[in-house]
Amino acid sequence: MSVRPYRDILRRKSRQIMVGKVPVGGDAPITVQTMTNTLTADAAATIDQIRRAEEAGVDIIRVSCPDEDSTKALKSIVQAARVPVVADIHFHYKRAIEAAEAGAACLRINPGNIGSADRVREVVKAAKDHGCSMRIGVNAGSLEKDLLEKYGEPCPDAMVESALDHARILEDHDFREFKISVKASDVFLAVAAYQGLADACEYPLHIGITEAGALRTGTVKSSIGLGSLLWAGVGDTLRVSLSAEPEEEVRAGFEILKALGLRHRGVNIVSCPSCARQQFDVIRTVEALEKRVAHITTPMTVSVIGCVVNGPGEARETDIGFTGGGNGTHQVYVAGVPHHRLKDAGIVEHLAEMIEKKAAEIEAAKAAAGDAGAPRHAAE
């Protein structure tokens, strides 16, 4: 039994596939993806954008390959990337073959758009020959004409039917190393489609609310949609689709997973909205502290609370706590226990240095545990 069963999320059981060296599905961690928006043919610009996404923690990155110049540049992009690269293919089957040959870890396709059975067979052969997986990407905005005529409009049943029809094409060619997405910009439609697909197959699911909007509005929509699915155990990899820089999508994806306790990366700051009781400028302090510790990837929780009403209670549950006190003198907690007092001056830098020290201690302990375990594994 779990200590806190109300926080348990029972993930849907799915097949596991590999996207390069990254497992997707099964019991693998839920991965965070993004997509470049540079011209793929401009390898230098694309690699630069990939690097920024990698620094934000991206697990898998996608690049669009609409033409031959893009697939020609793909080889150098794949070699430079530290994470698996997915090639986005929409129509021309030759681009898929070229991308597989260039080292793409995965091909994002709609088998029905590729053309004849012979062309699909060629793409599958290239994927098998080069160790590529695939993603079947169904989108409410580009459903097949016959399904729109059958259902009258994009709806969950139409999207699920489209996904399963495309899955069958790959299965008929003895290929099962694929994941599926059924994205829509409408949160209700996307969630219902994914729920239906989750019940209908065991393939891993790439979840997302497509064309969600700008940074703030898109993050809110994605948090509602993806949060609903993830809370229900649906989803093996995700992308937060924003009209923003790719690294912002990555940060938003991790924040969604962090909020649900599904993945932990970096500092989770618990902070109050502030009120007339605050004994220091909470909003400005938290804003500055978030920027100051953005480079830290070690998971930990820090509370920053303006007064003693909730401050001590929140501090009990965090690695480092800070609670506002009277006369410009505040309380710092370590591991839930009062540790020392701190005056107004230098709050952000003081807390940041404590967080950095704690992160270093955690990483050192991990390394020591790893070193201690190595000889035993070798002996076994």
ZINOR-V189502 format. One record per pair of residues at least 24 apart in sequence whose C-alpha atoms are under 10 Angstrom apart, sorted by the first residue. I is the first residue (numbers start at 1). J is the second residue. D is the distance in whole Angstrom. If there is no record, write none. Layout:
{{I & J & D} {I & J & D}}
//
This chain:
{{7 & 231 & 9} {7 & 260 & 8} {7 & 261 & 8} {8 & 231 & 9} {8 & 233 & 10} {8 & 260 & 9} {8 & 261 & 9} {8 & 262 & 10} {9 & 230 & 8} {9 & 231 & 6} {9 & 232 & 7} {9 & 233 & 6} {9 & 234 & 10} {9 & 260 & 9} {9 & 261 & 9} {9 & 262 & 8} {10 & 230 & 9} {10 & 231 & 8} {10 & 232 & 7} {10 & 233 & 5} {10 & 234 & 9} {11 & 230 & 8} {11 & 231 & 8} {11 & 232 & 7} {11 & 233 & 4} {11 & 234 & 6} {11 & 235 & 8} {11 & 236 & 9} {12 & 198 & 8} {12 & 199 & 9} {12 & 202 & 9} {12 & 204 & 9} {12 & 205 & 10} {12 & 230 & 10} {12 & 232 & 8} {12 & 233 & 5} {12 & 234 & 6} {12 & 235 & 8} {12 & 236 & 9} {13 & 198 & 9} {13 & 201 & 10} {13 & 202 & 7} {13 & 203 & 9} {13 & 204 & 9} {13 & 233 & 9} {13 & 234 & 9} {13 & 235 & 10} {13 & 236 & 10} {14 & 179 & 10} {14 & 198 & 9} {14 & 201 & 8} {14 & 202 & 5} {14 & 203 & 5} {14 & 204 & 5} {14 & 205 & 8} {14 & 234 & 10} {14 & 235 & 9} {14 & 236 & 8} {15 & 176 & 9} {15 & 177 & 9} {15 & 178 & 9} {15 & 179 & 9} {15 & 201 & 10} {15 & 202 & 6} {15 & 203 & 5} {15 & 204 & 6} {15 & 205 & 10} {15 & 236 & 10} {16 & 177 & 8} {16 & 178 & 9} {16 & 179 & 9} {16 & 202 & 9} {16 & 203 & 8} {16 & 204 & 7} {16 & 236 & 9} {17 & 133 & 7} {17 & 134 & 9} {17 & 176 & 9} {17 & 177 & 6} {17 & 178 & 7} {17 & 179 & 8} {17 & 203 & 9} {17 & 204 & 8} {18 & 84 & 10} {18 & 105 & 8} {18 & 106 & 9} {18 & 131 & 9} {18 & 132 & 8} {18 & 133 & 7} {18 & 134 & 10} {18 & 177 & 8} {18 & 178 & 9} {18 & 179 & 10} {19 & 59 & 10} {19 & 60 & 8} {19 & 83 & 10} {19 & 84 & 6} {19 & 85 & 8} {19 & 86 & 8} {19 & 104 & 9} {19 & 105 & 5} {19 & 106 & 6} {19 & 107 & 10} {19 & 131 & 9} {19 & 132 & 7} {19 & 133 & 6} {19 & 134 & 8} {19 & 135 & 10} {19 & 177 & 9} {19 & 178 & 9} {19 & 179 & 10} {20 & 60 & 9} {20 & 83 & 8} {20 & 84 & 5} {20 & 85 & 8} {20 & 86 & 9} {20 & 103 & 9} {20 & 104 & 8} {20 & 105 & 5} {20 & 106 & 7} {20 & 131 & 8} {20 & 132 & 7} {20 & 133 & 8} {21 & 83 & 8} {21 & 84 & 7} {21 & 105 & 8} {22 & 59 & 8} {22 & 60 & 8} {22 & 83 & 8} {22 & 84 & 7} {22 & 105 & 9} {23 & 236 & 10} {23 & 237 & 10} {24 & 178 & 10} {24 & 179 & 8} {24 & 203 & 10} {24 & 204 & 7} {24 & 205 & 9} {24 & 206 & 9} {24 & 235 & 10} {24 & 236 & 6} {24 & 237 & 7} {25 & 179 & 9} {25 & 202 & 10} {25 & 203 & 8} {25 & 204 & 5} {25 & 205 & 8} {25 & 206 & 9} {25 & 235 & 8} {25 & 236 & 5} {25 & 237 & 8} {26 & 202 & 10} {26 & 203 & 9} {26 & 204 & 8} {26 & 236 & 8} {27 & 236 & 9} {28 & 236 & 8} {28 & 237 & 10} {29 & 236 & 8} {29 & 237 & 8} {29 & 262 & 8} {29 & 263 & 7} {30 & 59 & 9} {30 & 206 & 10} {30 & 230 & 9} {30 & 235 & 7} {30 & 236 & 5} {30 & 237 & 5} {30 & 238 & 7} {30 & 254 & 10} {30 & 257 & 8} {30 & 262 & 8} {30 & 263 & 8} {31 & 57 & 10} {31 & 58 & 8} {31 & 59 & 6} {31 & 60 & 7} {31 & 206 & 9} {31 & 235 & 9} {31 & 236 & 7} {31 & 237 & 5} {31 & 238 & 6} {31 & 239 & 9} {31 & 253 & 9} {31 & 254 & 9} {31 & 257 & 9} {31 & 263 & 9} {32 & 57 & 8} {32 & 58 & 6} {32 & 59 & 5} {32 & 60 & 7} {32 & 61 & 9} {32 & 206 & 10} {32 & 236 & 9} {32 & 237 & 6} {32 & 238 & 5} {32 & 239 & 6} {32 & 240 & 8} {32 & 249 & 9} {32 & 250 & 6} {32 & 251 & 9} {32 & 252 & 9} {32 & 253 & 6} {32 & 254 & 7} {32 & 257 & 9} {33 & 57 & 9} {33 & 58 & 6} {33 & 59 & 6} {33 & 60 & 5} {33 & 61 & 5} {33 & 62 & 8} {33 & 85 & 10} {33 & 86 & 10} {33 & 206 & 9} {33 & 237 & 7} {33 & 238 & 6} {33 & 239 & 5} {33 & 240 & 8} {33 & 241 & 10} {33 & 246 & 9} {33 & 247 & 10} {33 & 249 & 8} {33 & 250 & 7} {33 & 253 & 8} {33 & 254 & 10} {34 & 58 & 7} {34 & 59 & 9} {34 & 60 & 7} {34 & 61 & 5} {34 & 62 & 6} {34 & 63 & 9} {34 & 86 & 10} {34 & 238 & 8} {34 & 239 & 6} {34 & 240 & 7} {34 & 241 & 8} {34 & 242 & 9} {34 & 245 & 9} {34 & 246 & 6} {34 & 247 & 8} {34 & 248 & 9} {34 & 249 & 6} {34 & 250 & 6} {34 & 253 & 9} {35 & 60 & 9} {35 & 61 & 6} {35 & 62 & 4} {35 & 63 & 6} {35 & 64 & 8} {35 & 85 & 9} {35 & 86 & 9} {35 & 87 & 10} {35 & 88 & 9} {35 & 239 & 8} {35 & 240 & 10} {35 & 241 & 9} {35 & 245 & 9} {35 & 246 & 6} {35 & 247 & 9} {35 & 249 & 9} {35 & 250 & 10} {36 & 61 & 7} {36 & 62 & 6} {36 & 63 & 6} {36 & 64 & 8} {36 & 245 & 8} {36 & 246 & 6} {36 & 247 & 9} {37 & 62 & 9} {37 & 63 & 8} {37 & 64 & 8} {37 & 244 & 10} {37 & 245 & 8} {37 & 246 & 8} {38 & 63 & 9} {38 & 64 & 9} {39 & 63 & 9} {39 & 64 & 8} {39 & 65 & 9} {39 & 66 & 10} {39 & 69 & 10} {39 & 70 & 8} {39 & 73 & 10} {40 & 64 & 7} {40 & 65 & 7} {40 & 66 & 9} {40 & 67 & 9} {40 & 69 & 8} {40 & 70 & 5} {40 & 71 & 8} {40 & 72 & 9} {40 & 73 & 7} {40 & 74 & 7} {40 & 77 & 9} {41 & 65 & 9} {41 & 66 & 10} {41 & 67 & 9} {41 & 68 & 9} {41 & 69 & 5} {41 & 70 & 4} {41 & 71 & 8} {41 & 72 & 7} {41 & 73 & 5} {41 & 74 & 8} {41 & 77 & 10} {42 & 69 & 9} {42 & 70 & 8} {42 & 73 & 7} {42 & 74 & 10} {42 & 77 & 10} {43 & 70 & 9} {43 & 72 & 9} {43 & 73 & 6} {43 & 74 & 7} {43 & 75 & 9} {43 & 76 & 7} {43 & 77 & 6} {43 & 78 & 10} {43 & 80 & 10} {44 & 73 & 9} {44 & 76 & 9} {44 & 77 & 8} {44 & 80 & 10} {45 & 77 & 10} {46 & 73 & 10} {46 & 74 & 10} {46 & 77 & 7} {46 & 81 & 10} {47 & 76 & 9} {47 & 77 & 6} {47 & 78 & 9} {47 & 79 & 10} {47 & 80 & 7} {47 & 81 & 7} {48 & 77 & 10} {48 & 80 & 10} {48 & 81 & 10} {49 & 245 & 9} {49 & 246 & 8} {49 & 247 & 8} {50 & 77 & 9} {50 & 80 & 9} {50 & 81 & 7} {50 & 82 & 9} {50 & 83 & 9} {50 & 85 & 10} {50 & 246 & 8} {50 & 247 & 9} {51 & 80 & 9} {51 & 81 & 7} {51 & 82 & 8} {51 & 83 & 10} {51 & 247 & 9} {52 & 245 & 9} {52 & 246 & 8} {52 & 247 & 6} {52 & 248 & 10} {53 & 83 & 10} {53 & 245 & 9} {53 & 246 & 6} {53 & 247 & 5} {53 & 248 & 8} {53 & 249 & 9} {53 & 250 & 7} {53 & 251 & 9} {54 & 81 & 8} {54 & 82 & 7} {54 & 83 & 8} {54 & 246 & 10} {54 & 247 & 8} {54 & 250 & 9} {55 & 247 & 8} {55 & 250 & 10} {55 & 295 & 9} {55 & 297 & 10} {56 & 246 & 9} {56 & 247 & 6} {56 & 248 & 8} {56 & 249 & 9} {56 & 250 & 6} {56 & 251 & 6} {56 & 254 & 9} {56 & 265 & 10} {56 & 294 & 9} {56 & 295 & 9} {56 & 297 & 9} {57 & 83 & 10} {57 & 247 & 8} {57 & 250 & 7} {57 & 251 & 8} {57 & 253 & 10} {57 & 254 & 8} {57 & 265 & 8} {57 & 266 & 10} {57 & 297 & 8} {58 & 82 & 10} {58 & 83 & 8} {58 & 84 & 10} {58 & 246 & 9} {58 & 247 & 8} {58 & 249 & 9} {58 & 250 & 6} {58 & 251 & 9} {58 & 253 & 9} {58 & 254 & 9} {59 & 83 & 6} {59 & 84 & 7} {59 & 85 & 10} {59 & 237 & 9} {59 & 250 & 9} {60 & 84 & 5} {60 & 85 & 6} {60 & 86 & 7} {60 & 105 & 9} {60 & 106 & 10} {60 & 237 & 9} {60 & 238 & 10} {60 & 239 & 10} {61 & 85 & 5} {61 & 86 & 6} {61 & 87 & 9} {61 & 105 & 10} {61 & 106 & 10} {61 & 239 & 10} {61 & 246 & 9} {61 & 250 & 10} {62 & 86 & 4} {62 & 87 & 6} {62 & 88 & 7} {62 & 104 & 9} {62 & 105 & 10} {62 & 106 & 9} {62 & 107 & 9} {62 & 108 & 9} {63 & 87 & 5} {63 & 88 & 6} {63 & 89 & 9} {63 & 104 & 10} {63 & 108 & 10} {64 & 88 & 5} {64 & 89 & 7} {64 & 90 & 9} {64 & 108 & 9} {65 & 89 & 6} {65 & 90 & 8} {65 & 92 & 10} {65 & 95 & 7} {65 & 96 & 8} {65 & 98 & 10} {65 & 99 & 8} {65 & 107 & 10} {65 & 108 & 10} {66 & 90 & 7} {66 & 91 & 8} {66 & 92 & 8} {66 & 95 & 7} {66 & 96 & 10} {67 & 92 & 9} {67 & 94 & 9} {67 & 95 & 7} {68 & 94 & 9} {68 & 95 & 7} {68 & 98 & 8} {68 & 99 & 9} {69 & 95 & 10} {70 & 95 & 9} {70 & 98 & 10} {70 & 99 & 9} {71 & 95 & 7} {71 & 96 & 9} {71 & 97 & 9} {71 & 98 & 6} {71 & 99 & 6} {71 & 100 & 9} {71 & 101 & 9} {71 & 102 & 7} {71 & 103 & 10} {71 & 104 & 10} {72 & 98 & 8} {72 & 99 & 8} {72 & 102 & 8} {73 & 99 & 10} {73 & 102 & 9} {74 & 98 & 9} {74 & 99 & 7} {74 & 100 & 10} {74 & 101 & 10} {74 & 102 & 6} {74 & 103 & 8} {74 & 104 & 8} {75 & 99 & 8} {75 & 100 & 10} {75 & 101 & 8} {75 & 102 & 5} {75 & 103 & 6} {75 & 104 & 8} {76 & 102 & 8} {76 & 103 & 9} {77 & 102 & 9} {77 & 103 & 9} {77 & 104 & 9} {78 & 102 & 8} {78 & 103 & 6} {78 & 104 & 7} {78 & 105 & 9} {79 & 103 & 8} {79 & 104 & 10} {86 & 132 & 9} {86 & 133 & 9} {86 & 134 & 9} {86 & 135 & 9} {87 & 134 & 9} {87 & 135 & 10} {88 & 134 & 10} {88 & 135 & 9} {88 & 137 & 10} {89 & 113 & 10} {89 & 114 & 9} {89 & 137 & 10} {90 & 114 & 8} {90 & 137 & 9} {91 & 115 & 8} {92 & 119 & 9} {93 & 119 & 6} {93 & 120 & 7} {93 & 122 & 8} {93 & 123 & 7} {94 & 119 & 9} {94 & 122 & 9} {94 & 123 & 8} {95 & 123 & 9} {96 & 120 & 10} {96 & 122 & 9} {96 & 123 & 6} {96 & 124 & 9} {96 & 126 & 8} {96 & 127 & 9} {97 & 122 & 8} {97 & 123 & 6} {97 & 124 & 9} {97 & 125 & 9} {97 & 126 & 6} {97 & 127 & 8} {97 & 130 & 10} {98 & 123 & 9} {98 & 126 & 9} {99 & 126 & 9} {99 & 127 & 9} {99 & 130 & 10} {99 & 132 & 10} {100 & 124 & 10} {100 & 125 & 10} {100 & 126 & 6} {100 & 127 & 6} {100 & 128 & 9} {100 & 129 & 8} {100 & 130 & 6} {100 & 131 & 8} {100 & 132 & 7} {100 & 133 & 10} {101 & 126 & 7} {101 & 127 & 9} {101 & 129 & 9} {101 & 130 & 7} {101 & 131 & 10} {101 & 132 & 9} {102 & 130 & 9} {103 & 127 & 10} {103 & 130 & 7} {103 & 131 & 9} {103 & 132 & 8} {104 & 130 & 8} {104 & 131 & 9} {104 & 132 & 7} {104 & 133 & 9} {105 & 130 & 8} {105 & 131 & 7} {105 & 132 & 5} {105 & 133 & 7} {105 & 134 & 8} {106 & 130 & 10} {106 & 131 & 8} {106 & 132 & 5} {106 & 133 & 5} {106 & 134 & 5} {106 & 135 & 7} {106 & 177 & 10} {106 & 178 & 9} {106 & 179 & 10} {107 & 132 & 7} {107 & 133 & 6} {107 & 134 & 5} {107 & 135 & 6} {107 & 136 & 9} {107 & 178 & 9} {108 & 133 & 9} {108 & 134 & 6} {108 & 135 & 5} {108 & 136 & 6} {108 & 137 & 6} {108 & 178 & 9} {108 & 179 & 9} {108 & 180 & 9} {108 & 181 & 10} {109 & 134 & 7} {109 & 135 & 6} {109 & 136 & 5} {109 & 137 & 6} {109 & 138 & 9} {109 & 166 & 10} {109 & 180 & 10} {110 & 134 & 10} {110 & 135 & 8} {110 & 136 & 5} {110 & 137 & 6} {110 & 138 & 7} {110 & 139 & 10} {110 & 162 & 10} {110 & 163 & 9} {110 & 166 & 7} {110 & 167 & 9} {110 & 169 & 10} {110 & 180 & 10} {111 & 135 & 10} {111 & 136 & 7} {111 & 137 & 9} {111 & 163 & 10} {111 & 165 & 9} {111 & 166 & 6} {111 & 167 & 8} {111 & 168 & 10} {111 & 169 & 7} {111 & 170 & 7} {112 & 136 & 10} {112 & 144 & 9} {112 & 162 & 9} {112 & 165 & 9} {112 & 166 & 6} {112 & 167 & 10} {112 & 169 & 8} {112 & 170 & 10} {113 & 144 & 10} {113 & 166 & 10} {117 & 169 & 8} {117 & 172 & 10} {117 & 173 & 9} {120 & 169 & 8} {120 & 170 & 8} {120 & 173 & 8} {121 & 169 & 10} {121 & 170 & 9} {121 & 172 & 10} {121 & 173 & 7} {121 & 174 & 10} {121 & 175 & 10} {122 & 173 & 10} {123 & 170 & 10} {124 & 170 & 8} {124 & 173 & 7} {124 & 174 & 9} {124 & 175 & 7} {125 & 173 & 9} {125 & 175 & 9} {127 & 175 & 9} {127 & 177 & 9} {128 & 175 & 8} {128 & 177 & 9} {131 & 177 & 10} {132 & 177 & 8} {132 & 178 & 9} {133 & 175 & 9} {133 & 176 & 8} {133 & 177 & 5} {133 & 178 & 6} {133 & 179 & 8} {134 & 170 & 10} {134 & 175 & 9} {134 & 176 & 9} {134 & 177 & 6} {134 & 178 & 5} {134 & 179 & 6} {134 & 180 & 8} {135 & 167 & 10} {135 & 177 & 9} {135 & 178 & 5} {135 & 179 & 5} {135 & 180 & 5} {135 & 181 & 7} {135 & 204 & 9} {135 & 205 & 9} {135 & 206 & 8} {136 & 162 & 10} {136 & 163 & 7} {136 & 164 & 9} {136 & 166 & 7} {136 & 167 & 7} {136 & 170 & 10} {136 & 178 & 7} {136 & 179 & 6} {136 & 180 & 5} {136 & 181 & 6} {136 & 182 & 9} {136 & 205 & 10} {136 & 206 & 9} {137 & 162 & 10} {137 & 163 & 8} {137 & 166 & 9} {137 & 179 & 9} {137 & 180 & 6} {137 & 181 & 5} {137 & 182 & 6} {137 & 183 & 8} {137 & 206 & 9} {138 & 162 & 7} {138 & 163 & 6} {138 & 164 & 10} {138 & 166 & 9} {138 & 180 & 8} {138 & 181 & 6} {138 & 182 & 5} {138 & 183 & 6} {138 & 184 & 9} {139 & 163 & 10} {139 & 181 & 8} {139 & 182 & 6} {139 & 183 & 5} {139 & 184 & 6} {139 & 185 & 9} {139 & 190 & 9} {139 & 209 & 10} {139 & 210 & 8} {140 & 182 & 7} {140 & 183 & 6} {140 & 184 & 5} {140 & 185 & 8} {140 & 186 & 9} {140 & 189 & 9} {140 & 190 & 8} {140 & 193 & 10} {140 & 210 & 9} {141 & 183 & 9} {141 & 184 & 7} {141 & 185 & 9} {141 & 210 & 10} {142 & 184 & 10} {154 & 184 & 9} {154 & 189 & 8} {155 & 184 & 10} {155 & 188 & 10} {155 & 189 & 6} {155 & 190 & 9} {155 & 192 & 9} {155 & 193 & 8} {156 & 182 & 9} {156 & 184 & 10} {156 & 188 & 9} {156 & 189 & 6} {156 & 190 & 7} {156 & 191 & 9} {156 & 192 & 6} {156 & 193 & 4} {156 & 194 & 8} {156 & 195 & 9} {156 & 196 & 7} {156 & 197 & 9} {157 & 189 & 10} {157 & 192 & 9} {157 & 193 & 7} {157 & 196 & 8} {157 & 197 & 9} {158 & 193 & 9} {159 & 183 & 9} {159 & 184 & 9} {159 & 189 & 9} {159 & 190 & 9} {159 & 192 & 10} {159 & 193 & 6} {159 & 194 & 9} {159 & 196 & 9} {159 & 197 & 9} {160 & 192 & 10} {160 & 193 & 6} {160 & 194 & 8} {160 & 195 & 9} {160 & 196 & 7} {160 & 197 & 6} {160 & 198 & 9} {160 & 200 & 8} {160 & 201 & 10} {161 & 193 & 10} {161 & 196 & 10} {161 & 197 & 9} {161 & 200 & 10} {163 & 193 & 10} {163 & 197 & 8} {164 & 197 & 8} {164 & 200 & 8} {164 & 201 & 8} {167 & 201 & 10} {167 & 203 & 9} {176 & 203 & 8} {177 & 203 & 9} {177 & 204 & 10} {178 & 203 & 7} {178 & 204 & 7} {178 & 205 & 9} {179 & 203 & 6} {179 & 204 & 5} {179 & 205 & 5} {179 & 206 & 7} {179 & 236 & 9} {179 & 237 & 9} {180 & 204 & 7} {180 & 205 & 5} {180 & 206 & 6} {180 & 207 & 8} {181 & 205 & 6} {181 & 206 & 5} {181 & 207 & 6} {181 & 208 & 8} {181 & 235 & 10} {181 & 237 & 10} {181 & 238 & 9} {182 & 206 & 8} {182 & 207 & 7} {182 & 208 & 8} {182 & 209 & 9} {182 & 210 & 9} {183 & 207 & 7} {183 & 208 & 6} {183 & 209 & 6} {183 & 210 & 6} {183 & 211 & 9} {184 & 208 & 8} {184 & 209 & 6} {184 & 210 & 5} {184 & 211 & 8} {184 & 212 & 9} {185 & 209 & 5} {185 & 210 & 5} {185 & 211 & 5} {185 & 212 & 6} {185 & 213 & 9} {185 & 218 & 10} {185 & 221 & 9} {185 & 222 & 9} {185 & 225 & 10} {185 & 241 & 10} {186 & 210 & 8} {186 & 211 & 9} {186 & 212 & 8} {186 & 221 & 9} {186 & 225 & 9} {187 & 212 & 9} {187 & 221 & 7} {187 & 222 & 8} {187 & 223 & 10} {187 & 224 & 8} {187 & 225 & 5} {187 & 226 & 9} {187 & 228 & 10} {188 & 224 & 10} {188 & 225 & 8} {189 & 225 & 10} {190 & 225 & 7} {190 & 226 & 9} {190 & 229 & 10} {191 & 224 & 10} {191 & 225 & 6} {191 & 226 & 8} {191 & 227 & 10} {191 & 228 & 8} {191 & 229 & 7} {191 & 234 & 10} {192 & 225 & 10} {192 & 229 & 9} {194 & 229 & 8} {194 & 234 & 8} {194 & 235 & 9} {195 & 229 & 8} {195 & 232 & 9} {195 & 233 & 10} {195 & 234 & 7} {195 & 235 & 10} {197 & 234 & 10} {198 & 229 & 10} {198 & 233 & 10} {198 & 234 & 7} {198 & 235 & 9} {199 & 234 & 10} {203 & 236 & 10} {204 & 234 & 9} {204 & 235 & 7} {204 & 236 & 6} {204 & 237 & 8} {205 & 234 & 8} {205 & 235 & 5} {205 & 236 & 5} {205 & 237 & 7} {205 & 238 & 8} {206 & 234 & 9} {206 & 235 & 6} {206 & 236 & 6} {206 & 237 & 5} {206 & 238 & 5} {206 & 239 & 8} {207 & 234 & 8} {207 & 235 & 6} {207 & 236 & 7} {207 & 237 & 6} {207 & 238 & 5} {207 & 239 & 7} {207 & 240 & 9} {208 & 235 & 9} {208 & 237 & 9} {208 & 238 & 6} {208 & 239 & 5} {208 & 240 & 6} {208 & 241 & 7} {208 & 253 & 10} {209 & 238 & 9} {209 & 239 & 8} {209 & 240 & 7} {209 & 241 & 7} {209 & 242 & 9} {210 & 239 & 9} {210 & 240 & 8} {210 & 241 & 6} {210 & 242 & 8} {211 & 240 & 9} {211 & 241 & 6} {211 & 242 & 7} {211 & 243 & 8} {212 & 240 & 8} {212 & 241 & 6} {212 & 242 & 6} {212 & 243 & 8} {213 & 240 & 10} {213 & 241 & 8} {213 & 242 & 5} {213 & 243 & 6} {213 & 244 & 9} {214 & 241 & 9} {214 & 242 & 6} {214 & 243 & 5} {214 & 244 & 6} {215 & 240 & 10} {215 & 241 & 9} {215 & 242 & 6} {215 & 243 & 6} {215 & 244 & 6} {215 & 245 & 9} {215 & 248 & 8} {215 & 249 & 8} {215 & 252 & 9} {216 & 242 & 9} {216 & 243 & 10} {216 & 244 & 10} {216 & 252 & 10} {217 & 242 & 9} {217 & 243 & 10} {218 & 242 & 6} {218 & 243 & 8} {218 & 244 & 9} {218 & 249 & 10} {218 & 252 & 10} {219 & 248 & 9} {219 & 249 & 8} {219 & 252 & 7} {219 & 253 & 9} {219 & 255 & 10} {219 & 256 & 9} {220 & 252 & 10} {222 & 252 & 9} {222 & 253 & 9} {222 & 256 & 9} {223 & 252 & 8} {223 & 253 & 9} {223 & 255 & 9} {223 & 256 & 6} {223 & 257 & 10} {223 & 259 & 10} {224 & 256 & 9} {226 & 253 & 9} {226 & 256 & 8} {226 & 257 & 9} {227 & 256 & 7} {227 & 257 & 8} {227 & 259 & 9} {227 & 260 & 8} {230 & 256 & 9} {230 & 257 & 8} {230 & 260 & 8} {230 & 262 & 9} {231 & 257 & 10} {231 & 260 & 7} {231 & 261 & 10} {231 & 262 & 9} {258 & 299 & 10} {263 & 299 & 9} {264 & 297 & 9} {264 & 298 & 8} {264 & 299 & 6} {264 & 300 & 8} {264 & 301 & 10} {265 & 296 & 8} {265 & 297 & 5} {265 & 298 & 6} {265 & 299 & 5} {265 & 300 & 8} {266 & 293 & 8} {266 & 294 & 7} {266 & 295 & 8} {266 & 296 & 5} {266 & 297 & 4} {266 & 298 & 5} {266 & 299 & 5} {266 & 300 & 7} {266 & 301 & 9} {266 & 359 & 9} {267 & 293 & 7} {267 & 294 & 8} {267 & 295 & 9} {267 & 296 & 7} {267 & 297 & 7} {267 & 298 & 7} {267 & 299 & 6} {267 & 300 & 5} {267 & 301 & 6} {267 & 302 & 7} {267 & 355 & 8} {267 & 359 & 9} {268 & 299 & 7} {268 & 300 & 6} {268 & 301 & 5} {268 & 302 & 6} {268 & 303 & 8} {268 & 318 & 9} {269 & 300 & 9} {269 & 301 & 6} {269 & 302 & 5} {269 & 303 & 6} {269 & 304 & 7} {269 & 318 & 9} {269 & 320 & 10} {269 & 321 & 10} {270 & 301 & 7} {270 & 302 & 6} {270 & 303 & 4} {270 & 304 & 6} {270 & 305 & 8} {270 & 314 & 8} {270 & 315 & 9} {270 & 318 & 9} {270 & 321 & 9} {271 & 302 & 8} {271 & 303 & 6} {271 & 304 & 5} {271 & 305 & 5} {271 & 306 & 8} {271 & 311 & 9} {271 & 314 & 9} {271 & 321 & 10} {271 & 322 & 10} {271 & 323 & 10} {272 & 303 & 9} {272 & 304 & 7} {272 & 305 & 5} {272 & 306 & 7} {272 & 307 & 9} {272 & 310 & 9} {272 & 311 & 9} {272 & 314 & 10} {273 & 305 & 9} {273 & 306 & 9} {274 & 305 & 8} {274 & 306 & 6} {274 & 307 & 9} {275 & 306 & 8} {275 & 307 & 9} {276 & 306 & 9} {276 & 307 & 10} {277 & 306 & 7} {277 & 307 & 6} {277 & 308 & 9} {277 & 309 & 9} {277 & 324 & 9} {277 & 325 & 10} {278 & 305 & 8} {278 & 306 & 4} {278 & 307 & 5} {278 & 308 & 9} {278 & 309 & 10} {278 & 323 & 9} {278 & 324 & 7} {278 & 325 & 8} {278 & 326 & 9} {279 & 305 & 9} {279 & 306 & 6} {279 & 307 & 6} {279 & 308 & 9} {279 & 323 & 9} {279 & 324 & 5} {279 & 325 & 6} {279 & 326 & 6} {279 & 327 & 8} {279 & 328 & 7} {279 & 329 & 9} {279 & 330 & 8} {279 & 344 & 9} {280 & 305 & 9} {280 & 306 & 6} {280 & 307 & 9} {280 & 323 & 9} {280 & 324 & 6} {280 & 325 & 8} {280 & 326 & 9} {280 & 328 & 8} {280 & 329 & 9} {280 & 330 & 9} {280 & 344 & 7} {280 & 347 & 10} {281 & 306 & 8} {281 & 324 & 9} {281 & 344 & 10} {282 & 306 & 6} {282 & 307 & 10} {282 & 324 & 9} {284 & 348 & 10} {285 & 347 & 8} {285 & 348 & 6} {286 & 348 & 8} {287 & 348 & 10} {288 & 348 & 7} {288 & 349 & 9} {288 & 352 & 10} {289 & 347 & 9} {289 & 348 & 6} {289 & 349 & 8} {289 & 350 & 10} {289 & 351 & 8} {289 & 352 & 7} {290 & 348 & 9} {290 & 352 & 9} {291 & 352 & 10} {292 & 348 & 8} {292 & 349 & 8} {292 & 351 & 10} {292 & 352 & 7} {292 & 353 & 10} {293 & 348 & 10} {293 & 349 & 10} {293 & 351 & 9} {293 & 352 & 6} {293 & 353 & 9} {293 & 355 & 8} {293 & 356 & 8} {295 & 356 & 10} {296 & 355 & 9} {296 & 356 & 7} {296 & 359 & 7} {296 & 360 & 10} {297 & 359 & 8} {298 & 355 & 10} {298 & 356 & 9} {298 & 358 & 9} {298 & 359 & 6} {298 & 360 & 8} {298 & 362 & 8} {298 & 363 & 7} {299 & 359 & 8} {299 & 362 & 9} {299 & 363 & 10} {300 & 355 & 8} {300 & 358 & 9} {300 & 359 & 8} {300 & 362 & 9} {301 & 335 & 10} {301 & 355 & 9} {302 & 333 & 10} {302 & 334 & 10} {302 & 335 & 10} {302 & 351 & 9} {302 & 355 & 8} {303 & 332 & 10} {303 & 333 & 9} {304 & 332 & 10} {304 & 351 & 10} {306 & 330 & 9} {307 & 331 & 10} {312 & 336 & 8} {312 & 337 & 9} {312 & 338 & 9} {319 & 355 & 9} {319 & 358 & 8} {320 & 351 & 8} {320 & 354 & 8} {320 & 355 & 8} {320 & 358 & 9} {321 & 351 & 9} {322 & 347 & 9} {322 & 351 & 8} {334 & 358 & 10}}
//
